[in-house]
Amino acid sequence: MYRVNSISIVSDRELDVQFDTGETKRCDISRYFDKGLFRQLSNPKLFRQVRAIPYGIEWPNEADLSSDTLFAIGQTIITQIETVTEARS
């Protein structure tokens, strides 16, 4: 399971989620706005009250998404950059 390091609100429907892998993904949450507690998130004021928890995100109305779901639905915008050290001769 992935860990959520941080989130940034991009719009009234999108979040940038940074994971412990070093990747940041843009997640469009509006796909859930027609389901249960997520209907209330179409209200921008409530949507912007999102907070990160170690293995996902949650809102004050008890709607939540797991980090695995966010990783699966997100579009990668930053990939992990690996540093390569060359051996000296």
C-alpha positions as CSV (number, residue, x, y, z in Angstrom):
1,M,0.0,0.0,0.0
2,Y,1.3,3.5,-0.9
3,R,1.6,6.3,1.7
4,V,0.4,9.8,1.0
5,N,3.1,12.3,1.8
6,S,1.1,15.5,0.9
7,I,-1.8,16.8,-1.2
8,S,-2.3,20.1,-3.0
9,I,-5.7,21.4,-4.2
10,V,-5.5,22.1,-8.0
11,S,-9.2,22.9,-8.6
12,D,-12.6,22.2,-7.2
13,R,-12.3,18.7,-8.5
14,E,-8.6,17.9,-8.8
15,L,-5.8,17.2,-6.3
16,D,-2.1,16.6,-6.7
17,V,-1.1,13.8,-4.4
18,Q,2.5,13.1,-3.6
19,F,3.3,9.5,-2.6
20,D,6.1,7.9,-0.7
21,T,7.4,6.5,-4.0
22,G,8.4,10.1,-4.9
23,E,5.7,10.3,-7.6
24,T,3.1,13.0,-7.7
25,K,-0.2,12.2,-9.4
26,R,-3.1,14.5,-10.4
27,C,-6.3,12.9,-9.3
28,D,-9.7,14.0,-10.7
29,I,-12.1,13.2,-7.9
30,S,-15.2,14.3,-9.8
31,R,-15.7,10.7,-11.0
32,Y,-17.1,10.0,-7.5
33,F,-19.4,13.0,-7.2
34,D,-22.4,10.9,-8.1
35,K,-21.8,8.3,-5.3
36,G,-22.9,8.4,-1.6
37,L,-21.0,10.9,0.6
38,F,-19.0,12.0,-2.4
39,R,-22.1,13.9,-3.8
40,Q,-21.4,16.5,-1.1
41,L,-17.9,17.1,-2.5
42,S,-19.3,18.9,-5.5
43,N,-19.6,21.8,-3.1
44,P,-16.2,23.5,-3.6
45,K,-16.1,24.7,0.0
46,L,-16.3,21.1,1.4
47,F,-14.0,19.7,-1.3
48,R,-11.3,22.1,-0.3
49,Q,-11.4,20.8,3.3
50,V,-9.6,17.6,2.3
51,R,-6.8,16.4,4.4
52,A,-4.1,13.8,3.9
53,I,-4.0,10.7,6.2
54,P,-1.1,8.2,6.0
55,Y,-2.9,5.8,3.6
56,G,-5.3,8.1,1.8
57,I,-7.3,11.3,2.0
58,E,-10.5,12.2,3.9
59,W,-13.1,15.0,4.2
60,P,-15.0,16.2,7.3
61,N,-18.2,14.5,6.0
62,E,-16.4,11.1,6.4
63,A,-15.8,10.6,2.6
64,D,-12.4,9.1,2.0
65,L,-10.3,7.5,-0.6
66,S,-7.4,5.0,-0.1
67,S,-3.9,5.8,-1.3
68,D,-4.1,2.7,-3.6
69,T,-7.2,4.1,-5.3
70,L,-5.6,7.5,-5.7
71,F,-2.5,6.0,-7.2
72,A,-4.6,4.0,-9.7
73,I,-6.8,6.9,-10.9
74,G,-4.1,9.6,-10.9
75,Q,-2.2,10.8,-13.9
76,T,1.6,11.0,-13.2
77,I,2.9,14.5,-13.3
78,I,6.2,14.0,-11.5
79,T,8.1,10.7,-11.5
80,Q,10.7,9.7,-9.1
81,I,14.1,11.0,-10.1
82,E,16.9,8.6,-9.4
83,T,20.4,9.8,-8.9
84,V,23.2,7.8,-10.5
85,T,26.6,8.0,-9.1
86,E,29.4,7.0,-11.4
87,A,32.4,5.2,-10.0
88,R,35.7,7.0,-10.3
89,S,38.5,5.1,-11.9
